[in-house]
Amino acid sequence: MRDLSFRYEGRRLPALRDVSLDVDIGEAVLLLGRSGAGKSTLALCLNGLIPHAVPGTFAGQVLVDGRATATTPVHELAQRVGIIFQDPEAQFCMLTVEEEIAFGLENLRTPPDEIDPLVTQALLEVGLDGLQQRHVDRLSGGQQQRLALAAALVLRPRVLVFDEPTANLDPQGAQEVFALLRQLKQQSRHALVIIEHRLDEVMDLVDRVVVLDDDGGILVDAAPQQVFAEYGETLRRLGVWQPQVTTLARRLTARGLYQGPLPVTLDDAVRRFRPLVTKRDAAASLASSGDGHDCTSDGVSSRADGALPSDGPERAGRSSPTSLAPAVEARDLSFAYGDASVLHDLSLAVTPGDFVALVGPNGAGKTTLAALCTGLLHPTAGTVLVQGREAQDHSPATLAQHIGYVFQNPEHQFLETTVRDEVAYGLRVRRSPPAEVDRRTDEALERFGLARYARAHPYTLSHGEKRRLSVATALVLEPDTLILDEPTFGQDAAHAAALLDWLAALHADGRTVLAITHDVTTVARYARTAAVLEGGTMRFLGAARKLFARDDLLAAARLTLPPLGRVAQRLRLAVGHRLTVEDWETALDASVATVQSGGEQSDSCVVI
């Protein structure tokens, strides 16, 4: 890329500005930047969709394998650049796995007798051998991403671009995709460009990190250690994701608890943090003779088995919910799409004022359950009640006065032609006074960083901006209960934290939050209750922290421990309460205090 700039039609500012970048065969480049910084735009410039198919003003030059993308037809570039998007279903054209992989070859007029061997080889490369006749819509999320990769690999591209390929996947599905990336890296046959926010999982294969600034230009292009060590504070201000192990090391350094280079991979973190353990053998002996208590991240004492005390702290703001009907309740609930059964005799009661994380593998029925709770679907059998009212007896519009729903795909809920009108839509349907509509709309636009896009069409926003808009449209109505399907999907670090903190504030005020999520760190840090949905039935409902002590439940939900939990596990620490940055800080602070006090056991935690 040389002096690449691009401005979308109808936008005042460019999405990319004077970008110059080289990527070589065998190299893996991680592309970072806050939501809307131009990462996906840059990806579309590589395969020629910009400027050939996307309206806007293009300047500069992009060369792929020596060919200028501005003058090379898209079908020729497709043989050299493969892009795997966030949502693989958006790029599928055929019904079966075999047909989908053959589709590109047929369009290139590959001789029929050559197609079958190429399809078979592509399936072997991604681990889908034997699924040739499987319908695409019957694949799991991880299998769909593998299929999208196979459809790209079969054309033998020189460049592979992964645009948040794990955004919609459960953690184990994401691990499968990262394993494929490592295989591709080892083969050294492709130039890899990776846009991803699960950084701890991918840093071991990254050669360089390129960060886009808020003006669409390159802030830094360097080795990972240099980028996170020298630009860490700048990245934090921009809201750019950083590895959790790096964030932890930086915060421990600021508090005098760690000295040394900042780790960027899990292996590096285990090596760097091991001295923190070995230097505190006294703390270890104290812990082994202690009273069995751990600490949660908010300082609330809990039992050694990970369960929260039954008499947990009361929430401020609203009256105690103990005598109220459940905010949402499912009784013996079943649902099927035609002949495909999704939910089976499921029962669930969400206590008013709770913060529940609904987790489970792709295809477990989580989104279907949310649609049933909001009246968008009606059960095949059983009952759904919202605040004691049977959902199927009321329209979705009536239920929306009590329960807000944020769709997994934001575009599925957009109705208006401007961002401002989209936020104001629900208030206007409720016939709120115009002055109140304007005030609350303006507040929501500011809160979610969308004021600058007030006149833009919702479909012109970036993935992360669309997600913030979908959340704003639900929160502006201030419902008693909020159901959010993957609320942090596509978000940069700053907006994800701001959104989750806002949900935590609503929860503290007594509102009920039900978050469908694959983000295990979100579960560990924010949720009070976890519900595990697997195979269409409820496998577990209880304290969120207790979930991480159950290997069987983690496996059923296709979850993994958060990155820092895996570091703790490898260091043989008590994993149950060593899941987030805040947990580690609390534990290490308490460990230092214990050692400095001469070894007297206190009520606080120790590191081992």
N, C-alpha and C positions, 0 to 999 in steps of 0.2 A: 504494500500500500504506500502511495506517495501523495501527501497533501490531500487526503480524502476528506471531503465535506459532503454532507447531505442534509437537506431541509425538506421535511414532509410538506406536501401541498396543504395550504391553509394554516401552516404554523409560521409564527414570526421568527422564532429562533431555530438554529440548526440543531439536528440531533447529533451529528458528528462534525467536528471542526478540525481541519488540518491534521488528520491522523496519518502518521507514517510508521509502518510496522513491517518487519520481516518474520516469517515463520518457516523453518526448514523441515525437511523430511526427517522423521525420527524424533522430533521435538514436541513436547507437550507444553502448551501455553495456557495458563489460567487467566481468564478475563474477568476482572472485578469492576465494580462501580455501583453506585446507589441506583435504586429503581428509577428508570427514565434516563439513565446516563448515556444510553446508546449501544448497549451490549448486543441486543438482538438485532438492532439496525446494522451493526458491523457484520454480524453473521449473514444477514441477507445480502450484503454487498459482496460476499465471497462467492455466492452461487448465482449471481446475476439477477435475482429477483428485484434487486435495486441495481440499476435503474430501469430494467426492462418491464417490470410488472407493477411496481409501486410508484404512484405519482409523486413527484417532488423534484427538487433541484439538485443535480449531481455534479460534483467537481472533483478534480484530481484523477488518480489512476489506481486501479487494482489489477494486478497481474497474478493469474493462477496458472502455474505450470507454463509460464511464458505467454499466456493468452490474456489480452485485455478483456475484462468482464463487460465493459461498456459496448464492445463491438462483437463479442462472441455470443452466439445464440444460447439461450438457457438450456436447451436440450444437450448441447455439447458440454456446457459447464457441469451439467448433472453427472456426467461421466467422470468428472475430476473432483467434484466437491459433493460430499454427502452431509446432509444436515439432519440431526435427530432432535426433534422439538420437545418441548415440555409435555405436550399432549400427543402421544403417538397416534391416537385415533384420528387426529386432524389430518394426517398424511396418508391414511389407508384408503385404497380405492376398490379392493376386491373382497370376496367373501371368505376365501380360505387362505391358509398360510402359504401354501404352494403357489396359488394364483397371485398373491400379493408380491412375492419375491420375483416371480416371472414377469410381472407387469412392466417393469422398467426395461428388461431385456427385449420384450416383445415390441415396445415402443421404439427401440433402437434397431429393430429388424434383425435381431440375432437369429441365425438359422435354427429351426426347431430342434434338430438333433443335438445342438449344443446347449440348449436351455436346461434340460433335466440335470445333467452333470453339474452345471453351475449352481443350480438351486440346491442340490444335495450338498455341495461343498459349503455353500453359505450357511445352511442349517447346521452343519457340523461345527462350523466356526463359532456359532453363537449358542450351541447347546440346545437346539430345538429339533434335532433329528428325531424322526418318528411322529412328528406333529403335522406332517404335510397336509393332511385333510381336515385338520381342526379348523373350525370357524373362527375367524379373527375375533369376533365379539365374545367368544368363550375362553379366551386367553386371560390369564391374570395380568395385572399391571406390569410386573416385571417381564413376563413373557412377551407382552406387546412391545416393550422397549427393545427386547432382543430381536423381535421381528422387524421393527423399524431399522435397527442396525444391520440386520441381514439384507434387507432390501437395498440399503445403501452400499454395503460391502460387495454385493454381487456385481456391481458396476465397476469395481476395482478403482475407487477414487484415490487421488493423491492426498486430498485434504478431507478430514472428518471434523465436523463441528457439532458439539454437544451443547444444546441450549437448555440448561436446567433439566437434564434427562431424568433426574430422580424426584422431581418436584411432586409428582402424584403417586409415588411409590411408598409402600410400607418399608421400614428399615431393612428387612432382609432382602426385599426386592432391590432396594438401592445398593446393598452390598453385592448383589449379583451383577448389577450394571458396572460397579466400580471394578469388579474382578475382570469383566470384559475389557474395560479400559486398560487395565494393567497388562492383559494379554496383547492388546494392540500396541501398547508402548514397547513391550519386549520385542515385538516383531520388527519395529523400526521401519515399517513400510509406509507410514502415513505421517503427515503433519497434523497434530491434534490441537484443536482450539476448544477449550472447555469453559463453559459458563456454569457455575455451580455455587451453592452456598453451604453445602455440607462439607466444609473445607477440611476438617480433621480426617475425613475419609479419603480424600483425594490428594493431599499434599505430598505423599510419598512418591508420586509419579510425575509431579510438576517440575519442569526445568526453569520456567520463567513465569513471573506474575506481571501482568499489564493492568494498570488501574486507570479507568476513565474518570475524569473530573466532571464537575457539574456543567461545564460548558461543552462537553462532548469531545474534549481533547485528551491527550495522554498525560496523566499526572506523573507516572513512573513506569519504567519498564526495566526490571532487574530480577536477580535471583530472589527466591522466596525469603530467605533469611534477611537479606538487605531491605526488602520492601517492608516487612513487618517490624524490623528493628528500628529503621530510620524514619518510617512514615506511619508508625502505629497510631500516634495521637491524631495526625491528619486524617487517617482512615476512620478513626472513631468519630471525629467531628463530621465527616462526610456521611457517616452511617453505613460504611462498607463492612461486610462480614470479614472477620478474622478467625483463625483457628481458636477453639476454646482453650487449648493448652497454652497458646501464646498469650491470650488474654489473662489467664490465670497467672502465668509467670510474671507478666508485667505488673499485675496488681499486688502480687506477693513481694516483688522487688520494691515497689513504692512503700510497702509497710515494713521493709527490712527483714522479711522472712525468707527471701531467696536472693542469691547472688549468682550470676552466671549468664551465659548466652540464652536468648529466648528460644525455646523449642518451637518447631512448626509442625512436627509429626508426632503421632502417638509413641512410636519407638523412641524418638528423641526425648519426649516428655518423661517416659519411664526412666531413661538413663539420667536425665537431669534432676528429677525429683527424688531419686533413690537416696541421695544423701540426707534429704529432709527426714527420711524414715530412720536411717541408720544412726543419725546423730541424736535420736530421741528414744534410745533404748529404755531410759528411765521411765519415760511416758508409757512405753509399751508394757512394762511390768505393772505400772499403776492401772492401766486399762484392763489387764488380765485379772486384776483383783478387785475391780470396781463393782458397782451395783447393777451393771447390765443395762444402764440407760444410754440412749443415744441422743443426738440433738437434731431437730429438723432445721431447715434453712431459716425459719422465722423465729427460732429460739424456743419453740414449744416442746416441752419434754414429751417423749414417746416411749412405748414399751420396746423391749429388745427385739420383738418379733416384727417390728415395723409398723404396727397398727397405731393409729392416733388414739389418744385417750377418748373415752366415750363422752366425757364432760368437757369437750374442747371449748375454746373461748367463744363467747357470744359475738355475733356480728353487730356492729353499730348501725344506726340509721333506722332500721325497721324492727317491728316487734318479732318476738320469737316465733318461728314457723311451725313449732312442734304440733299444734292443734289444727293446722290448715291442711286442706287437701293437697296431694302432690302437685307440683307445678306441671309435670307431665307424667302420665302413667300409661303403661301398656299392659293389658291383661290377656294372656293366652293368645298373643298376636301371631298371625300367620299371613304371609303374602306371597303371591306367585305372579311372575310375568308370563302369562300363557301357561305352558307346561313346566316352566322353570321355577321351581320353588326357591324362595330367597330367605324367608323368615319362617321359623317353625315354633309355635307355642311359646313365644317369647313373652316374658313378663319383666317389667322394669318400672320402678317408681323413683322419680327424681324429687328430692326434698326441696321445698322452696328455699331459696337463698344459697343453694349449694353451687359449687364449681365442679362440674363433672367433665372428665375427659373420656370420650367414647373412642376406644381403640380397637384394632383388629386388622386382619389381612385385607388386601385388595379383594373386593368381591364378597366380603362377609355380610353385607347388607346394611352398612352404617348409613349411607346416603338414603337408601330406601326407607329406613326407620325414621330419618329426619323428615322425609316427604310425607310419611304417614302422620307424624306428630303435628304437621302444619296444615293438614287437610288437602294437600296436593295429590295424595293417593288415598284410596280407601282400602281397608284390610280385606283379605280374602276370608279371614275368620278372626274372631277376637275383637277387642275394643281398645281404642286410644282415647284417653281423657286429657283435656287441657284445663287445669284448675277446676277439676270435677265435672267439666262439660264434655260430652261425647263429641269428638272432633268431626265425625262423619255427619252429625246433625247440623253443622254450621259451615258456612262457606269459608274458603281461605281468607277472604277479605275481613270477615268477622273475627276469625281466629287471629288475624294479624294485629288486632288491637291489643292482644295479650301476649303473643309470641312472635318474635322476629326471626327471620330465617335468611342466612347468607349462603347462597348456592356455592357448590364446589367450583363450577365454571361461572365466573362473574357475568359473562356475556349472555347467559341464559336468563338473566333477570332485568336487563336494561330495556327501558321502554321509551325513553325520550331522546331528543337529538342534541341536547347540550348537557354537560356535567351538572350545571346548576339546576336545570329542570329535573334531572334524574334524582337529585337529592331532595328536591322540594315535592316530588310527585306524591309520596305517601301523605305528607301533611296536607296537601291540597285535596286529596281524596277524602281525608277526614274533615274537610271544610274548616280547617284551622284559620283564625283571622290572618289576613295578609301580612300584617306587621309581624306576627309571630312566625309565620312561614319564612319571611325574609331574615329575621333574627336567627332562628335556629338553623336555617340553611347556611348562612354566613359562618356561624360558629362551627358547623360540621366541616365546611370546606377548609377553614383555617386549621382545625384540629387534625385533619387527615392530609394536609399538605396539597390540597387540590384547588386552592383559590386561584392560582395562576392559570388553571385550565377550565375556569367556570364556563367559558363560551365554547370550549372544544367539544367535538362529538365524542361520546364515551368510547366508541370503537377505535378512535385514533390514539388512545392512551396506551402506555406500555402495560405489560402483564401485571406488574406490581401496582401500577396506578389504577388499573381496572379493579384489582382486588380491594384497594382502599376505598374506591367509590362504592363497591357493593356493600362493604361494611358500613360506610357512612349512611347509605340509604336505609339500613336497618336500625342503626343506633340513633338516628335523628328522631325516630318515633318513640324512643324511650320505652320499649316494651318491658313487661315484668320478667319475661323469659327470653333469652337469646339462644338460638341454635346457629352455630357457625361451622360450616364444612370446610376444613383446612384453612383457618383464618390467616395463617402466616405464609400461605402459598405465594411464591413470587415476590416476597417482600425483602427489602434491604434490612440491614441490622437495626438501623434507627427506627424505621417505621414498624418493624415487627415488635420491637421492645415497647414502643409507644402504644401500639394497639393492645398488646397483652397487659401492659400496665393500666390502660383504660378499662379493660375487661375486669382486671383485679379490683379496680376502684368501684366499678358497678357491683361486683360481687360483695365487696365490703359494705356497700350501701344496702345490701339485702336482695339484690336482683339475682335471678337464677341464670347461670351460664352453662350451656352444654356445648363443648367444643369437640368436633370430630377431627382428630389429628393423628399424623404419623410422627410428629416431632416429639421425641421422647424427652428432650430437655424441657419443652413446654409442659409436659405432663409432670415432670419432677418438680419444676419450680412453681407452677401456678395452680395445678388442680388439687382439690381436696379429696375428691372421689374419682376412682377409675372404674369404668365399665368395659369389660372385654367381650366383644361380640365375635364369635367364631362359628362358621358353619351354620349361620342363621339362628343360633341360640346364644343366650347370655352365659358365658363361662365364669364370669367373676364380677362382683360388685362390692367394692370396699375401699379402704384407704388407699390413695394413689401410691404412697410410698411403699406400701406392702406389696404392690404389684412387682416391684423391682427385686424383691427377695424370692420370687417364685419363678424358677427357671422354666417350669412347665407352662405357666401362663405367658411368659415372654415368648416361648416357642409357638404357642397356639395363636398369639396375636401377631406373630412375625415381627416382634420387636427385638431390639438389642439394647443393651445398656447405653446410656449417653457416653460420649467420648471420655469424659472425666471419670465416669464409673468404670470404664474398661481400664483406664490407667490405674485406678485404685485396685481393681481386681488383680492386675499384673503385679502390683506392689504388695499384694496380700493385705490390703487394708479392709476395713469394714465397709463393704460397698454400699449397703442400704442407705447410708446418709452421706455419701461422698459422690453426689451426682451432678452438682452444679458448681460454678465458680464460687458462689456465695457459701456453699457447704464447705468447700475446701478452706476458704478464708476463716470461717468460724472455727473449724477443727484445728487448724494450725495456730490460730491465735490462742485457743484454749490450751493447746499442747505446750506452747511457749510459756503461758502463764503458770501451768502446772509445774514445769521444770524450774522456772524462776522462783516459785514459792517454796522450793525445797522438797518438792515431791509429795506435798499433802494433797490427798484426793479431794476434789471439789465436785459440785454438781455439774460442771461443764464437761464437754467432750474432750477427749485426747485423740491424737492423730491415728493411733493404731488400736 
